[in-house]
């Protein structure tokens, strides 16, 4: 509908309505009723003619790439081609999996002028998305009508995993406040290369002291080592039904991708090579280990439209693909959300089978609801049974973790919001200890 009756027209219709009621009792007022109706129709038609032509032009500015669940600003520019001031309401046809703040926009625009407004958009699903047409409304001069204009528009966006977190990490690194890079990578042990001598610090190990240099300088001096570079890190992402679990509006796979992107950036900054294998019922993405900024960009481009599917994951095919394409010793970061014992046993066998050629890091995402049910206060027999079942599931997860650890597999059992930080820390520890 291009023209909507306004409040002024509805109020004006009360006058002929009142006269019509009077005419029922007093027929002599009929001429006055007809005159009133005629005047109202003429005024309404004149007012309609003033807004017959669409008098606005709208343009939109929005970023082409956005990070998942991160707010961005979308700017709308409105041009008034009429000869009077108007107050415009603008609404945008945003894509389905999104949240907005500030819509519809209300912008007051003078005759022949251009004004801008903005709203906030949060994309809640990765992939290629499109913001569609504008819907614009403004009143006629007398307010009898509301003119609705549909302005064709198409703004394409690509929603990536949380690349904004990577930019934040990069900023910290450039300002020398990245504690992980400056301190954790200087941890003790492992096959490292000698870098320099420096003064002893309270948290240094005594076995790092260079006694000849200490005697020569007459002060404690330690050897500082540079961690080995050019090592492989390959991410194995489960994209099957287990990763369709949703926490805080994001799927388990979304959290896995955010952590993958961050760790790949950290690894590349340290001179390592990163690759990826994504799979559900079959292997869907294969990126062989590469170094440099192009490797990080390739990961982003390859995974921004990767979604979990309600199918059973073929773990055997994924691990077979890994062995086929990656021969050099590699830190294999395998991320999944295992909720049944049969699946976890398969994961246990396949992870152990990678040893000693590769170093598997098995990341098991915890189920927050399961943790809450196990810790809840039971007040009924049914709740006691639920609590006992939840506790039993947690026990076998704990047993699995200990068995994998004893076999030499690195294990990370974390909640979704802890994943990124814990994964980066575990990688840095493995590097520092020379495990890769």
N, C-alpha and C positions, 0 to 999 in steps of 0.2 A: 504494500500500500504506500503510495507516494505522498498522500495528503491525509493527515489525521486531525479530526476535530479537536480544537484546543479548549482550554478552560473558559476563555472569554465567550466562545460561541455557546457553550453549554449554559453559562450563566445568562446570556442574552435570550436563550430560548425559554427562560422562565417567564419573561414578560408575555409572549403570546400564549403560553400555557395558562397563566393566571387569567388573561382575558377570555380564553376559551371556557374556563370554568364559570366566569361571570356571564358569558353569552348563553350558557345553558339555562341560567335563571332569568336573564334579561336579554332577549333576542335583539333588542334595539342596538346593542353594542357590537353587532356583527360587522358593520363597516369599519369600526376602529380596529377590530381584530384583523380584518383583511389588509388594511393599510399597514398595520404593524408587521404582519407577515411579509408583505411586499418589500417594506423598507429593510427588514432583516435579511431577506434573500439578496437584495441588491448589494447591501453592505458586505455580506459574506462573499458574493461573487467578485466584488471589487478587491476585497482583501485576498481572495484566492488568486486573482490575476497578478497580484504583486509578488507572489511566490511561485508562479507557474514555471518560470525558468529557474533551473538549478543555479544558485549564485555562489557556489563554493568550489574550490579546488583543493585537493588534499594530497600531500606527499608524506612518505614515511622513511625514516632512517633507523636502521637496526644493524647490529653487528652480524657479520656473516657466519662467524663461529662463536659458539657459546659453550660454557662448561655445564655439565649436568648438575642440576639443583642449585646453580649459582644465579643470583639475580643480575639481570642486565637492564639497561635503560633503552627504551624504544621512544624515539622522538617523532612527533606528528606535527607537520607544518600545514596550516590552514590559510588559504587566501580567500578574501571576501571580494567578489566581483560586483556586488550590489552597491547601490548609492546610499546605503544607510548602515548603521551599526547593528550587528547581530550578535547574539549569544549562541554559540554552536556547541552541541554535544556530539562527541565523536566516540564511536565504539569500533573495535577491530575484531575481525573474525580470526581469533587466535586458534592454534592447533589444539587437539584434544588433550594431550598430556602436558598441560601447562597450568601455571598459576599466575595471576596478574594482581597488581596493586595500582589503583588509580584510574581504572576504567569504570564507566565511560569518562572521558575527559570533557571538561567544560571550559571553553575558551571564548573570551569576548574579543571580537575583531571589528575594527573600524572600517568604514567604507573604503574599498580599494587597498586595504592594508593586509599584511601578512603577520600572523602570530604563531608561536610555537608552544607546544605542550609536550609532556612526557609521562610515560607510565613505566612501571617495573614489570618485567617478565621473568619467570623462572620455568625453565624447561625440565620436565620430570621424566623424559624418555630420550635416550640417545637416538641418533640417526638423522636422516634428512627430514626437516620439518618446514612447513610453509604457513606464514601469516597471510590470510586472505584479504578480502575487500574491506573497505571502510563503510560504516553506516553512520550518516551524518543527519542530525536533526536541528532545525532552528525555526523560530516562530515567524508568522506573518506580522505586518506592522500593527494590526489591531489585535493580534493574538487569537483570531478566530480559527486559525489553522496552524498545524505543525508540519513543516515540509520535511519529508524524509528522502534522503538522497543516497543511493548506493554507488559508491565510487570504486571502480575496479582497481585492484592492486594485488600484487603477489610478491612477497618478500621471502626468499628462501634462506633457511638457516641450517647449519650443520651442528648438531649437538654432540659434543665429544665427552669422554670421561673428564674427570676434574682436572683440566689443564691449568686452571688458575692456581691450584695448590703447587704445581710445578713451578709456575712463575714466582710464587712466594718463596719457594726453596731457592730459586736462582738468585733472588734479591738478597736473601740471607747469605748465600755463598759469596756474592760480590762484595758485601759489606763486612766480610770476615766475622760474621756472627753465626756461622753454621757450625754448631758444636760437634755435630757428628763427623764432619769432614776433617776438622782440625784436631779432634781429640780421640775419637773412637778409632780412627784409622791408624793411629800411632800405638795401638794396643800391642800387648806383648805376644811373642811366640810366632811360629809359622815359618814358612819358607819365604823370607823377605830379603830385599836387597839393601845393603848398607847405603845410607844417604849422607849422614854427617855426624859430627861430635857436638855435644852441647852440655851445658851445666846440669848437674843432677837436680831433680825435683823431688819433693816428698813422696809423690805417688809412683815413682819409678821403681822397677824391680832391681834388686842388687845384682842379679846376674847380667844386667845390661851395662854394668860399670866397666869402663875400659881402664884397667889398672895402670897400664903404661902411660896413657894420657893423663891419668890422675896424678901419677908421680911427677910427670914432667911439668904439669901446670900447678901442682900443689893444691888442687881442689878436685872434688869429686866430679868426674866427667863420664857421661854415658854415651853409648852408641845409639843413634836413632836410625831406624830402618824404614825403607820405603816399601809399601806393600806391592806385591807383584801385580802387574797390569796384563792386559790382553787375555783375560780369562773369559770363559763362556758362562752366560746366565740365560737359561731358557725357561719361559713360563708355559706351563700346561694348564689351560683354563677349561674346566668342566662347564659346558653350556647346556646340560640336560635338565631334567625336571627338578633335580635337587637344588639347582641354582635359581629356581623361580620364586623361592621364598622372599617375602617382602618385609623389610624392616625400615621404619621411618620413611615410607614412600619410595624407597629404592629397592631393587632386587639384589639378591646376593651377588649376582654377576656384576652389577654396577659397582659394588664395593670392591670386588676382586679386580675389576678393570682400573679403578682409581688407584689401588695399591700397585698394580702392575705398572701403570704409567709412571708413578712416582719412583718406584725402585729402578725401572729402566733408565730414567733420567739420572739417578744417583750412580748407577753402574757405569753408564756411558761417561759421566764426568770423571770417573776413576780409571778410564781407559779400557774398560771391559767391553765385550761384545754381547749383544742381547738378541734373543730370538723368541718365537712364540709358536705354540701349537694349541689351537682351539678345536674342541670336538664336542659332539653330542652323540647321536647314534652313528656318526661317522666323523672323520676329521674334516673340518670346514676351513681352517686357516693354517697355513704353514709359512713361517718366516724364519729362514735360516739365520744363525747368529751373525750380526754385523756390528761394526763400531761406528762412532761418529753421530752427529746431529741427524743425519739422514735416516739412521736406524730408528731413532726415537720418533721421527715424523712418520716413518713407515708403519710403526706400531699403532700410532694414533689413527692414521688413515685406514688401517686394516680392521680396527676394532670398534670404531664409533657407531657402526651399524650392526654390531654383533649382539644378538638377543638370546635369552634362554628359551628352550623349547620343551614342551611336555612330552619328552621321549626319554627312553632309557639310554644312558651314556655307555658307550663302548670303550671302557678303560683299556682293555687289551689292545684294541686297534691303535689307540693314542700312544701307548708306551712302545708298541712295535714301530710306529712311525718315528718316534724319538730315536730309537736305536738305529733305524735305517738312515736317518739324515744327520745325526750328530754323533761323531766318533770321538772327538776330543773330550777330555774330562770336563764336566759341566756341572754347575749348580742348577739342578732341576727344581724349579719352584712350582709345585703342583697344588692348585687351589680348588677345593670342593667343599660341599656342605653335606656331609654324610650323616644320615639319621637312622640307619639300620645296620645291624651287625653283619649281615651278608655282604653289603657294599664295602664296609670298612675292612673286612677280611680280604676282599679282592684287592683293595688299595694297599693293604699291608704286604701281601705277596708280591705285587707288582713293584712296590717301592723298594723292597728288599732285593729284588732281582736286578735293580740298577747298580747295586754295590758290587764290587768296589770301583767299577769303571766311572760312574758318576756319583755326585753327592746329592741325594734327594732331600728336598725340604718340603715336607708334607704339611700343608696349611689346611686345618679343619676349622671351618667357621662354626662357632657355637650357636645353638638355638636359644635365643634369649627367653622365649616363652617356657622352654624346658627348664632353664635355670630357675625361673621364677616359680614354676610349679613345684620344683623340688624343695624350694626354700619357703613355700607358703605355709601359713598356719592352718592346719586341717581342723575343721569343726564338725565334719560328718564322716560317715563310713565311706561314702563315695569319694570324698576329697582325700581321705587317707589312702585309698587304693590308687588314686591318680598320683599322689605324692610319692608313693612307693615305686610306681612304675617309672616316674621321672628320675627318681634317685637311682634305680637300677640301670637306666640308660646312661646316666652320667658315670656310673661305676665302670661299665664296659668301655666307655670312651677313655676313661682314665687308664684302664688296663691296656687298651690299645696303644695309647701314647707311651706308656712305659715300655711295652714290648718293642715298639718301633725305635725308641731311643736306645734300648739295649742292643738292638741290631745295627746301630750306627746311622740310622735315619734321623735327620733333624726334624723336629715336630713343632708346630705352632698351633696351639688350640686357643683361639681368641674370639671375642665378640666382634661384630661387624665394625663398630666405631673405633676399635683398637687396631684394626688390621694394618693400616698403612704404616703407622709408627712402629709397630712391633715387627713388621716384615723388613723394613729398612734396617732396624737395629740388628736383627738376626743376620742379615746379609753382611753388615759391617763386621760383626763378630766373627763370622765364618772367614771373611777375608783376613782379618787381623790374626786369627789363629792358624792361617795357612791351610784350611781344610779343603779348599777348592783345588 
